[in-house]
Amino acid sequence: MHFITGFTFALAAEVKRFNIRVNSVVPGMIEGGVSKNIPENLKQDFIAHCAQGRPARSEEIAKVVCFFASDKSSYINGQNILVDGGI
């Protein structure tokens, strides 16, 4: 996580002169996909510690990505947004 934080901030600073914004979305566990291979005890541990009490749906992550791709996020730069259900 610290690598992503530093990389996002450094890249945002480097390309701001070209009017390019750089942000990252850091998801928690997502239903299906890669999480199918996670052992059940680790999934249950995540759920037990997650404020939402469940993994994310891919659509929930996609909505955040779409927000960053839109003009609605025009003044956000160099940020890492955790979309992890409150873990």
Buried (B, 14 or more C-beta within 10 A) or exposed (E): EEEEBEEBBEBBEEEEEEEEBBBBBBBBBBBEEEBEEEEEEEBEEBBEEBEEEEBBEEEBBEEBBEBBEEEEBEEEBBBBBBBBBEE
